[in-house]
Amino acid sequence: MSQKHAVVQGAKCKCQFGDVPDTLQVLSNTKIYANDSQGSQKLIATTMEIGGATFQANTFGQCKMQPTGSSFKPCQIVITKWDGAYEETMLSNGSQVLLEDSKATCPIGGSPCISIIDHGQSTEGSAGSEQNSNAGVQSQVNPMVDLGDMEEIKMEVNVTAI
């Protein structure tokens, strides 16, 4: 993968020793947003997302590293460190931005056993998206819509609005 996404609030993570994913909560950053036109929901996750309470449910289900006879103890997520962050940028709090292939270490699992399965970013359409779109691709993806007709309609609306 040549381009990696930054991880944001709401990213999904899983542990190789757990049985359910959990949602990352960004607690270390309150200023820097990504993929969020309003700048209110998608805080960028950093290497400072450590300790407990960094996840919504704070569990990956049952921990396969902690057997209790016929079952396993419930996982209690405690991140000790993150590996594979974006090293080119250091944020004001001394942390680095997490990337979609970053991995976290837990004291029970030892080596980096927590991975990111969804970086949390989503695409949002904008006026720039329409202007930068390829008409040939658009006609193949949605053959029922002619972008030329859409442009004429937009021009008529703008003229009548004046």
Summary of the structure (lengths in Angstrom):
residues: 162
radius of gyration: 21.6
end to end distance: 48.1
largest distance: 76.5
contacts: 434
relative contact order: 0.19
helix: 17%
strand: 24%
